[in-house]
Amino acid sequence: MSEDAPAPRKGRGRLMRSTTVTRNPEVPAPALRCPVCDRPLKYLHTVLGGVKPIERWDYFQCVLCGFYRYRSRTRSLRVTGLVPGV
């Protein structure tokens, strides 16, 4: 999948949703620190999608602790094993 290209996604019923993966979002990702080791997290990319209102997830990596997903709407940072590729 190329950068900033929409990725088709199956929705419920006949409703089809799409997501957009980008490394250059209009609003930059926040600067976050790892909740485990307090090191700065490396920004990977942003996924935009869902139904209205559009959701945003920013993906980060800690060199020691793994991958994290930040959800803008809830301002929550969670560990994730799955990172959608760009």
Secondary structure, 3 states (H helix, E strand, C coil): CCCCCEEEECCCCCCCEEEEEECCCCCCCCCCECCCCCCECEEEEEEEECCCCCEEEEEEEECCCEEEEEECCCCEEEEECCCCCC
